[in-house]
Amino acid sequence: MTKADLVEQVTAAIARTSGPMISKKDCARVVDAFLDAVKQAMRDQHNIEVRGFGTFKIRRRKTRMARNPRTGDPVEVAARPVPVFKPSKELRALVAHEEYIPDDSDLDDDDES
């Protein structure tokens, strides 16, 4: 799915529920604003949690030794932050075509895999 497909789908969903109140151009601005907000937060090393969808996090990769594939020489790869996405239990169940049944542990289950 491309961003244009996403805009199309969001515009259609809004039209179904509220009538044709928003144009595709305005919807594209909303989608762009959302994505920009996520990028900005991650650039500032903040996690973003969207309930029922998942969490965008910044993980710190440790310094490690790798090998140059051409020469075989060891090369040190520096530590660096990397973006990761952790889907919610609800999203994982949806993708696996299973029924999601929330329990009490879902309220404070931020760091389990």
ABEGO torsion letter per residue (X at the ends): XBAAAAAAAAAAAAAAAAEBABBAAAAAAAAAAAAAAAAAAAAAGBBBBBBGAEBBBBBBBBBBBBBBAAAGBBBBBBBBBBBBBBBBAAAAAAAAGBBBBBBAAAAAAAABX
